[in-house]
Amino acid sequence: MIPMQEKYFLTNQLQSIDNTQSFIPLAHGQRALWHLYQMAPKSTALNIYCTVEFSPDLNLTSWHRAWQKIGERHSILRTTYTTREGQPVQVVDLHRELQLDVTDASNWSEDYLKTQILATADCPFDLEKGSVIRVQLYTRHDKTCVQVLVIHQIAGHMWSFDILLEELQLLYTIVRYSYEQNQFFRIGFTHWLTRYSCLEISA
């Protein structure tokens, strides 16, 4: 895992964009990556990806909500890039939700699944209009799931995956627990209300 000091730096880097500004100058490293992107916008050389396998009991609603909370936390994941007055800038979308795609792969062979994972990772990003992150979930016949996470290097690097996946695990647990507690409360309250109404009617 990442040493704590380095993890703190990387987390701050992910959260570094000020949401109150419309146009933010690019960092030195980002300027170089933006220049490479402009020369070859269809290139996938700057894509990085990782895969994670989930157990059959993955709750898709909680998974989706956890990722949206990550998007809310890290404005760089909601950022597009353009040129303003001759200078490259990044533009934060305050309300953009992360696009999360779920594909039924229950009838696929493992070899075909691998080809689709690679295809997902090898799809170019549109830094001017689209997202800098791609999250794809494939559901298998045994109810396990494979998550593919792809990021353009202008928004992160390999160590960013550790940060995002640790946050996903934490937020998923919190969201799932809150959801189950809420469902328990609603069921309990409805049961109590039904009993109370019956008692009142019978009286």
Protein Blocks (a to p, Z undefined) as FASTA:
>chain_A
ZZfklmmmmmmmmmmpcfkbmbdcddfklmmmmmmmmmmmmbcklgccddddddfklcfk
lmmmmmmmmmmmmmmlmcccddeehiacddddfkbccddddddfklpcfklmmmmmmmmm
mpccdfklmcfbdcdddddfkopacddddddfklocfklmmmmmmmmmmmmmmmmmmmmm
mmmmmmmmmmmmmmmmmmmmmZZ
